[in-house]
Amino acid sequence: MKLKDTVHFNLHKKLLIGTIIIICFLGSVRLTNADFYKVISNSNQIVIFLSRLAKPDFSFLPRLVLPMIKTLEMSLLGTFVGVLLAFPISFYATTILTENKTLSISIRFVLGLVRTIPTLLLAALFVAIFGIGESTGVITIAIFTLGMVSQLMFQAVETIDYGPIEMTAAVGSNKFQITVWAVLPQVINQFLSYTFYAFEVNVRASTILGFVGAGGIGVILNSSLALLNYERVSIIILTILVTVIIVDKVSERVRRSLV
């Protein structure tokens, strides 16, 4: 019997892992100056905060309709632009249709880089470049969608059946014709599914872009939080929650029909 298979070895291994986790936790508490006593001592403030959140200001609801519509428009337009850009780029990122491997690898690297940048950080960068407003939100969502959909799309293309490609190439078709007649029919449903998924994700993301000045209902949410108007914060959160749930359900139904 090997040493690593013995009961004592496994016990010592688990104890060592547990000790390391505890040390890392205590070290993190010390480095971040986390004060759990402060959380407990402010329990009264938490109760007051929750009690005010439990009383949403429904009289403010009519003023949220237009910002919510703008948020949805930002998501829709940003998704459309991002998908439009992702469509050709995803094909150039594949090794099936691109003979230049350097180009393919470079595109994949850039797409991976874009996907690692948080949406709020992208929005903050674009606010500094283009200024505040819904246009900046649209640009942010478009770039985020480009990275996400392109990545998903070229991975889908990599898994298609090569048979139609070989048959289309055998009759003298060029790359464009191969893409249209052999590749696209195999991935179009997935592409549409990814588009609706991206819109679903973008609706959730766009609600907080206003925190950095990128427009939408997040601007009102941020200002209400700054003014400690928690009754308005409550109705804003409820509006966002209902909208996101509706969009999620509709998107899920559409994506199921495409699979």
C-alpha positions in Angstrom: 0.0 0.0 0.0 1.3 3.4 -0.9 1.8 6.1 1.7 -0.7 8.5 0.1 -3.4 5.8 0.3 -3.2 5.4 4.1 -5.8 6.9 6.5 -3.2 8.8 8.5 -1.7 10.4 5.4 -5.2 11.6 4.2 -6.0 12.9 7.7 -2.8 14.9 7.9 -3.4 16.2 4.3 -6.8 17.5 5.3 -5.5 19.1 8.5 -2.8 20.8 6.5 -5.2 22.2 4.0 -7.6 23.3 6.7 -4.7 25.0 8.6 -3.7 26.9 5.4 -7.2 28.0 4.8 -7.5 29.4 8.4 -4.2 31.1 8.1 -5.2 32.7 4.8 -8.5 33.8 6.3 -6.9 35.4 9.4 -4.2 37.0 7.2 -6.9 38.5 5.0 -8.8 39.9 8.0 -5.7 41.5 9.3 -4.6 43.0 6.0 -8.0 44.4 5.2 -8.7 45.6 8.7 -12.0 43.9 8.6 -14.0 44.7 11.7 -16.8 42.2 12.3 -17.7 43.9 15.6 -18.6 47.1 13.7 -21.1 45.1 11.7 -22.7 43.7 14.8 -22.7 47.1 16.6 -24.4 48.7 13.6 -27.3 46.2 13.7 -29.8 49.0 14.6 -28.7 50.9 11.5 -29.2 47.8 9.4 -32.8 47.4 10.8 -33.6 51.1 10.0 -32.2 50.7 6.5 -34.2 47.5 5.8 -37.4 49.0 7.3 -37.1 52.0 4.9 -36.4 49.7 2.0 -39.6 47.9 2.9 -41.6 51.0 2.2 -41.1 51.7 -1.6 -42.1 55.1 -2.8 -44.7 54.1 -5.5 -45.4 57.8 -6.3 -41.9 57.9 -7.8 -42.7 55.0 -10.2 -43.9 57.2 -13.2 -40.6 59.0 -13.2 -38.8 55.7 -13.7 -40.5 54.7 -16.9 -38.4 56.8 -19.2 -35.0 55.9 -17.6 -35.9 52.2 -17.7 -36.9 52.5 -21.4 -33.5 54.2 -22.0 -31.8 51.4 -20.2 -33.5 48.8 -22.4 -32.7 50.9 -25.5 -29.0 51.1 -24.4 -28.9 47.3 -24.0 -30.7 46.6 -27.3 -28.6 49.0 -29.4 -25.3 48.0 -27.7 -26.2 44.3 -28.2 -27.0 44.9 -31.8 -23.8 46.8 -32.6 -21.7 44.3 -30.7 -23.3 41.3 -32.4 -22.9 43.0 -35.8 -19.2 43.4 -35.1 -18.8 39.9 -33.6 -20.3 38.1 -36.6 -17.3 38.6 -39.0 -14.7 38.7 -36.3 -15.7 35.3 -34.9 -15.1 33.7 -38.3 -11.7 35.2 -38.6 -10.9 33.8 -35.1 -11.5 30.2 -36.3 -8.8 28.0 -37.7 -11.3 26.4 -40.1 -11.8 29.5 -42.3 -8.6 31.4 -41.6 -5.4 30.1 -43.1 -3.4 32.8 -41.3 -2.9 31.3 -37.8 -1.1 34.4 -36.5 -4.3 36.5 -37.3 -6.5 33.9 -35.7 -4.4 33.7 -32.5 -4.1 37.5 -32.3 -7.9 37.9 -32.6 -8.5 35.3 -29.9 -6.0 37.0 -27.6 -7.7 40.4 -28.0 -11.2 38.9 -27.5 -9.9 37.1 -24.3 -8.5 40.4 -23.1 -11.8 42.3 -23.7 -13.7 39.6 -21.8 -11.5 40.0 -18.7 -12.2 43.7 -18.4 -15.2 44.3 -16.0 -18.1 46.2 -17.6 -17.9 49.0 -15.0 -14.2 49.5 -15.7 -14.9 49.7 -19.4 -17.7 52.2 -18.8 -15.4 54.4 -16.6 -12.8 54.4 -19.3 -15.3 55.4 -22.0 -16.8 58.1 -19.8 -13.4 59.6 -19.5 -13.0 59.5 -23.3 -16.6 60.2 -24.6 -18.2 61.9 -21.6 -21.3 61.0 -19.6 -24.5 59.8 -21.2 -26.4 57.0 -22.9 -24.0 57.0 -25.9 -21.1 55.9 -23.6 -23.3 53.1 -22.2 -24.1 51.9 -25.7 -20.4 51.8 -26.6 -19.5 50.0 -23.4 -22.2 47.3 -24.0 -21.2 47.0 -27.6 -17.6 46.3 -26.7 -18.5 43.9 -24.0 -20.9 42.1 -26.3 -18.3 41.9 -29.0 -15.9 40.1 -26.7 -18.5 37.7 -25.3 -20.4 36.7 -28.4 -17.2 36.4 -30.6 -15.7 34.1 -28.1 -18.8 31.9 -27.9 -19.3 32.0 -31.6 -15.9 31.0 -32.8 -15.9 28.1 -30.3 -19.2 27.0 -31.8 -17.7 27.2 -35.3 -14.8 25.0 -34.2 -17.1 22.1 -33.3 -19.1 22.0 -36.6 -19.3 19.0 -39.0 -16.5 19.3 -41.6 -18.4 17.2 -44.2 -20.4 20.1 -45.7 -17.2 22.2 -45.8 -15.3 19.6 -47.7 -18.1 19.0 -50.2 -18.6 22.7 -50.8 -14.8 23.2 -51.3 -14.7 20.2 -53.7 -17.0 22.0 -56.2 -14.7 25.1 -56.3 -16.4 27.4 -53.8 -14.4 30.2 -52.3 -14.1 31.0 -48.5 -17.1 33.3 -48.6 -19.3 30.7 -50.3 -18.1 28.0 -47.9 -19.0 30.2 -44.9 -22.5 31.0 -46.3 -23.5 27.6 -47.5 -21.5 25.1 -45.3 -20.7 26.9 -42.0 -23.5 29.4 -41.3 -26.4 26.9 -41.6 -24.8 24.8 -38.8 -24.3 27.7 -36.3 -27.0 30.2 -37.1 -29.3 29.0 -34.3 -26.5 29.0 -31.8 -25.6 32.5 -33.0 -29.1 33.8 -32.4 -29.3 32.1 -29.1 -26.0 33.8 -28.0 -27.5 37.1 -29.2 -30.5 36.8 -26.9 -28.3 35.6 -24.1 -26.0 38.7 -24.6 -29.1 41.0 -24.5 -30.2 39.3 -21.3 -26.8 39.8 -19.7 -26.6 43.4 -21.0 -29.9 44.4 -19.5 -28.6 43.4 -16.0 -25.3 45.1 -16.6 -26.7 48.3 -18.0 -28.8 49.0 -14.8 -25.5 49.8 -12.9 -23.6 51.6 -15.7 -25.1 54.9 -14.4 -23.0 54.6 -11.3 -20.0 55.8 -13.4 -22.1 58.2 -15.6 -22.9 55.9 -18.5 -26.6 56.7 -18.5 -29.7 54.7 -17.8 -31.6 54.1 -14.6 -28.4 53.6 -12.7 -27.9 57.4 -12.6 -31.2 57.8 -10.6 -30.3 54.9 -8.4 -26.9 56.3 -7.6 -28.3 59.8 -6.8 -31.0 58.3 -4.6 -28.4 56.3 -2.7 -26.3 59.4 -2.3 -29.3 61.3 -0.9 -30.1 58.4 1.5 -33.5 58.3 0.0 -34.0 54.5 0.6 -37.8 54.6 -0.2 -36.9 55.7 -3.8 -34.0 53.2 -3.8 -36.5 50.5 -3.0 -38.9 51.3 -5.9 -35.9 51.6 -8.3 -34.6 48.2 -7.3 -38.1 46.7 -7.6 -38.5 48.2 -11.1 -35.1 46.8 -12.2 -35.9 43.4 -10.7 -39.3 43.1 -12.5 -37.8 44.3 -15.8 -34.8 41.8 -15.6 -37.1 38.9 -14.7 -39.4 39.7 -17.7 -36.4 40.0 -20.0 -34.9 36.8 -18.7 -38.1 34.8 -19.1 -38.6 36.0 -22.7 -35.0 35.4 -23.6 -35.0 31.9 -22.1 -38.1 31.0 -24.1 -36.6 32.3 -27.3 -33.3 30.5 -26.7 -35.1 27.2 -26.0 -37.0 27.4 -29.3 -33.7 27.9 -31.1 -31.8 25.0 -29.6 
